[in-house]
């Protein structure tokens, strides 16, 4: 079995100082953590992928994912709170879409990573 401990203890001060300069502030760390929590649910990922293709209402998403409107609404609330989706009202209907290009890039990169990791 491999033991991944250092054979001798050598502190690399220059590397430590460089990394410490770039550590996330607590507020940013918390927000990034919340983003990944919101992305950690398969249903929410399905919703985001659907919204990448087209602006949709809750009814549309429910049909696409074969789920109840209530379940979709619950997941959309989490996605809204994480600023992953935006919404607009048209009469009584609320339409959802991906919040911005950053979300698209996150998913594009995740797919590239997953597909390359399979090889």
Helices and strands as residue ranges (DSSP letters): H 13-21, H 26-39, H 42-53, E 56-57, H 58-65, H 69-81, E 85-90, E 93-98, H 101-118
